[in-house]
Amino acid sequence: MGSACKEEQRKEIGGGKEEQETDEMEDMEDMEDMEDMEDGKEKGATILEMKHRDYCTGGGIKDWNKMLQKTLILDDLRVQSLQARIKNKVSVSDKTEDVSDTRIPLTSGVELGTLNYIVTIELGGRKMTVIVDTGSDLTWIQCQPCKSCYNQKEPIFNPSQSSSFQTMFCNSTACQSLAFATGNSGTCGKNPPSCNYYVSYGDGSYTRGELAHDQLNLGKTPVKDFVFGCGRNNKGLFGGASGLMGLGRSSISLVSQTSAVFGGFFSYCLPSTQSGASGSLVLGGNASVYNTSSDISYTRMISNPQLSTFYFLNLTGVSVGGVTLKDSTFGKAGMLIDSGTVISRLPPTIYKAVKSEFMKQFSAFPPAPAFSILDTCFNLSAYQEVEVPTIKMQFEGNAEMNVDVTGVFYFVKTDASQVCLALASLSFDDETGIIANYQQRNQRVIYDTMQSKLGFAQESCSFT
């Protein structure tokens, strides 16, 4: 993605004008240039290399604008689905009381077709690339024989080649937990009475298959009898990934299933799309393996028994360019933090305050047309350097997330003639705000599910 590479370089220096290159279109489903992630174990923590799913490969994109437009449309569908799930407040049956008592992540997610992050795992002796999603619970992969599968990079997993693979019965605890974890109850298959699952995502994507367990290897750390979905009928914008890793808050999530090994602790640093940029997903709580450049500041995860599948934080303030904004809605409603949503969504009154202050500080630069959900855009093509106002988000307990410069602007045009503030407004103030992956770049985001707290620290992981 040559164009994307140039954009990320521009963002890192704060803007600038560069000559355009003739780029070639890469199919969004094509992952042939994807390199396998390296992984390892260091100081008691398991570390998986993490890359952007659409990271630069040295080729280019002829229609970058079209891809960005589609990305934001799908992102909006994900947000709408999350809002609908929150409003519906999926009820918890008696069978899932043990789930709500675990204090370990469970989320029900909506899959996004682009701008997600990937890691490589080994399941049943086979390496495979999966999308990382804190907004989902069930980890799943495509399986043979496949009734309907999308194109993926690696060969599709063949359960018959794994001596440790076994399907789960429909009366198993894992099968009974599917309703809470995914919004859809497990159903009984015939001969044998295996547990069938179904997960649908807000952009129209879905996966169907049977629940199974096999040995999972995360780096050099083995996890026996790991429960996952063996997808026989899958459709959607998952790129060339083999499936999805669910890092949510239920008993069926990877975080919960590995809590005896990693203590319910995980963290990540999300890189930009710059060529070769690699972040990491760290499983375990040893802070000495982080490469942070600031102290970790923690905030509590807000408890919501009816919505315990989500990670909620209390946003208490926002500052733009050192100016602290005032709004009566700060501290009154929880914000989701989600690695699968791209652009952060703010309640309308907060967004208006952020937009107003940003435009005030950026008034010297000419405006540009709005783009999809982004309505605050500028033409920076005539400038070699641009001083970008800093954006900071404050959370309960004096925790603070400094949005990296790569997470402030969304470059629509490769010549910087249309550069937009990478934030969007919700439609209504009673909707739930979302802190998305674009604003989480170059941060170490730390999830301590046992202590129910989340931490932030600056960490540059976009540079090789």
N, C-alpha and C positions, 0 to 999 in steps of 0.2 A: 504494500500500500504506500507507494511513493508519495502521493499527495498527502496522506495522513501523516507521514513522517515529517514533511515540511511544515505541516500545521502545528505539530507538537513542538518542533523546534522554535517556531514563531511564538508559541505560547510561553515557552520557557524563558525567552528573552523579553517577553512583554509585548511582542508585536513587531511587524516589519514588512517590507516589500521585497518579494523575491520573484525571479523569472519563473514563468510557468513552464512545465515540461509536458510533453505528450505522453499521456498515461494509457495503459491498457486495462480493460475491464477484467476484474476477477469475479467469478461467480461467488455469491455469498455462501453457497453450500460447499465450496471447494476448499478442502483443508489439506491438500496434498503438500503444501509448503510448510505445514505445521511440524515443528520439531518436538520430539518427545521431551517431557519435562525431566530435569534431573532432580533427584531427591536424596535425602540423607537424614541422619540422626546426629544431633550435636548437643552435648551437655544435657542429655536426658529429654530433649524435645525432638519431635519428628517434624521435619521441615520439607514442604513440597514447594517446588518452584511454581510460580503463578504468572501466567501471561494473559494479556488481553486477547479475546477470541478473534478480533479483527486486527491483530498487530501487524506492523509493516513487514513485508517479506522481500522487499527489493524490487518487486513489480509495482504496478500502479493501478489507479482506478480512473477510468475514463469518465464515469458518471458519478463522481463523489457526491454531488448535490442530490441525485436521486436516491442514493443509499442512505444519506443522512435524513432525507424526508421520510423514507420508510422506517428508519430507526425510531424517529420521534413519534410517528403514528403508532407503532407497536408499543412504544414506551407508554403512551397515553392509554392504550387498551389495558396494559398491565395495571396502571394506576386506577383506572375505573373498576377493574376486577377486585383489586385490593379494597377499594372503598365499599363496594357492594358486599364483600365478605365481612367487613367490619360492621356494616349496618345490620346485616342479617344475624350476626352474633351466633354462629353455629352452636347449637346446644350440645351439652356433654351428657352422654348417657351414663347409667350406673356402671357400665362395663369399662369406662375409661377413667374412673376415679383415681386409679393408681397413676395415671398419666399426669393429672394436675398436681399431684403430690410430689412429683419427681424433682421439680425446680430445675429441670434440664430442658434445653431448647426444643421447641416444636413450632414449625411454621407451615402454613399452607401457602404455596406460591403460585405465581403466574409466570409462565415462561416468556422470555423475550428473545426475539430472533437475532439481535445484534448487540454489540457493545457489552458482552458478558465476559467473564473471566474463567479460565480453565486450569486444571491441574491433571496430572497423570497418576492413576492408581493401578494396582494389580489385583484382579479378582479372578479366582479360580485358575491362577497361573498365567493369566493373560493381561498384558498392559493395555490400558485404554484411557482416552482423554474424556474428562467429564466437566460440565459447566458447574461452577460453584455458586450456590444460591442459598442465602440465609433466609429467603422467603419461601422455602420449601422444606418438607420433612423427608419424604421418601427418596432414597437414592435408587436410581434405576438405570439399566442399560438395555440396548437392543439385543435380542436373543434369537438364535436359530432353533427350529424352523420359524421363519418370520412370515406372517401373513401379509403384512404391509409395513415395510421399513423405509425410512429416508436414507439417502446416501451418507455414509460416514467415512472418516479417514481410515480407521483400522478395520480389519476383518470383523464381521459380526460375531459376537461371543457364541460359542457352541457348547451348551451345557453338557453334552454327552462326552466331551473331551476333558471334563473335570471330574476327578474321582470323589471330590468333596462336595459336589453340588447336590442339593436336595430341595424339593418343593415343600412349601409350608401347607399344613392342613387348614381347612376353613374354621376349625374349632380352636385354633391356636390363639394365644394372647396377641401376637403380632397382627394376625388377621382381624381380630376384634378391635384393634386400635386404629385401623385404617379410616374409619368414619370420622374420628376426631382429627386425625393427622392430615387427611386429604379432602374431607368433605363428602367422600363416597364410601359406603360400606363395602367390605369385602364380600364376594359371593362365592358359592361353592361350585367347583367344577365336578365333572364326573369321571370316574375311573382313571386316576384316583380322585378322591374328593379334595382337590387342591384349592387353595385360596386365590381367587382371581381379584385383581385390583384394577381400578380405573382412576386416572388423574387427568383433569383438564386444566388448561391454563387460559388466561384472559385474552391472549392473542389468537385463540382458536387452535392452538397446539394441544396434543393429548398423547398419552401413553396408556396402553392396555396390556395386560399379561398376567402372569401368576407370581405370587410372592414366593421367594426362595431364600435359601441361605447357602453361603459358601465362604471359603477363606479369603479375607481381604488383607492385602499388604499395603500399608501406608508408609512409603519409604521403606525402611528396614524393620518396621514394626508390624507384626502379624496380628490380625484380629480374627479369631475363629468364629464360625457360625454367624457371620454378618448377614443380617436380613436386608434384602433389596428386592426391587421389582425386576423381573425378567420380561422385558417388553416384547410382545409378539405382534403388536399392531400400534405403530407409532407414526405420528404425523406432526409436522410443524417446523418452525424456524429455529432448529437447534444447531444449524451449521453442520459441520462435519464431525461434531462431538459424538462419542459413543453413548452418551446419556447425561445424567445430571446427579450432582452430589447435594443432598439435602442437609443443610446445617441449621435446621430449625429447632424448636423447643419441645418436641414430643419424644415419647419412648422409642419411636421408630427411627428417629433422626440419627445421623452418624455421630453427632455430639453425645447423644444419650447412650447409644450402643457402645461407645468407646470410653465412657466416663470412668470405668474402673482402671483404664490405662492412662488417660490424659486428664482425669479429674474434672471433666466438664469445662476445660479451658481450651480456647483456640483464639488465634489472631491472624490478621492478614495485613499485607501492604499491597494496594492495588497500583500497578504501574500504568503509565500512559500507553498510547499506541505506537510510540517511537520504536523503530526497528531494533530488535534485540533487547528491549526493556523487559525485565523480569522482576516481579515482586515475589512474595512468598506467603504460603499458608502455613502457619506454625501451630501444631497440635501439641498442647501442653503449656504449662504456665511458667517456664523458665525465662525470665526477662533478660537474662544475660546473653541470649542469642539474638536479641533485637539489635538493630542498627539505628536506633533513634537518636535524634539530635536535640531533643527536648525532654523534659520530665513528663512522665505519664500522669495525666489528670483523670480522675475517675468520677463517674456519675452513676447513680443507682438506676437499675432497670425498673420501670414502673410496672407494678403488678396489676394484672387485669384477668381474673379467673375465667371470664367469658371469652377472652381473646388471648389466652396464654400461649398461642402458637406464634405470636409476634414479639419482636424486640421493641419495647417502647422506652423512650427517653423524654425527659421534661425540658423543653427548650425555654430558657429563661431570658434570652436576649440575643441580639445580633448587632454587630458593629460593621460599618463600612468606612474604610479609610481612616480608622481611628475615631469615627463619630458613632457614639452609642445611640441606637434607635430606641424610641419609646413607643410601646403599643400595649393596650390593655389586655390583649390576648396572650401575651407572654406568660408562661408558667401555668396556664389554665388547661391545657390539653396536651396529651402525649403525642410525640412524633415517632413514627416508625423509622428504623434504620434498616436499609435493605440493600444488599449487594447486587440484586437483580434488576432494580429500577435504575435508569440512566440519569435522568435530570431530576434534581430535588424539587419538590412541590411545597410551597409555603401557603398558609392561609391568606386569603385576599388582602386583609388589612396589613399583615406583616410584609407581604410581597410589595404592596404599594409603597410602604415606607422604605424598603430596601431599594426599589427601583428609583424612587424620587431622589434619594441621597446619592445613589450611584450616578444617575444622570447629571446631578448637580456637580459632582466632582469630575465628571467626564464630558462636560459641556463643550470643551474646546474641540472635540472631534465630531465630524459630520455624521449625521444619522444614516441608517440604511434600512431597507424594508424589513418588516417582521418575517420570521421563518417558522412555519408550523406553530408549535406551542410557545416559541420564543418571540417575545414582542419588544425586546430592548436591544436593538442592533445598531452597529456602527460601520462606517467605511474607513478602514485603517490602511488602505493600499498606498497612500502617499507618505507613510511614516516609516522611518527606519527603526525607531524605538518608541515605545509607548509605556508610560508609567501606569500600571494597573492598580486601582484601589484594592486594598486588602479587605477580605471578608472573613469575619470571625463569628462563630456560633458559640454561645455560652449555654451551659446546661446546669441543672441543679447540682449543688455542691462545688461550685466554682470551677467545674470542668470546662475546658475550652477546646474547640476544634478550629485551627487556622486553615482555611481553605487554601490549598496550594494554587499557585498561579495557573497551573494547567487545568484547574477545575473552575476557573472564573469565566473564561470565554469559550464559546463553541464556534469553531471556525467553519462557516458554511461554504465560503468561496476560497479557493486555494490562493488567490491573489490578495486575500484579506480585505476585499471590498465589501464583504458581508460577514461581520463578526458579531455574535450575539451573547449577551449575558446568559450564562448557562443555568438559569433558574426560571421556574415557571410558577404561575399562580394556580391554586385550586379554584374551583368554581364557587364554593361556598365556605363560610367560616366554620361550619360544623363538621366539615370533612377533616380527615386525619392527614397531617403533614407527613412528608417522607424525606428522609435524608438519603440521597441516592449515591450510586457509585462514582459519578463524575466528580462530586465534591469530596469524596473520600480518597482520591488519588494522593499518593505520596504521604499517607498517614499510616501509622501502626494503629489499627483498631483492634482492641483487646476485649474479648468476651469471657467474663468469669461467671459462668452460669450457677455455680455453687453459692457464690456470694451475691449473685444477682446484681452485678455491676458491670459497667462498660467503661473502658479507658481509651484515651486518645494521646498520641504523641507524634511529632513530626518525624518522618523517615523518608529519605529520598531513595525510592526503589525503581525509578524510571531510567536510571543511568547504569550502563554496563561498565 
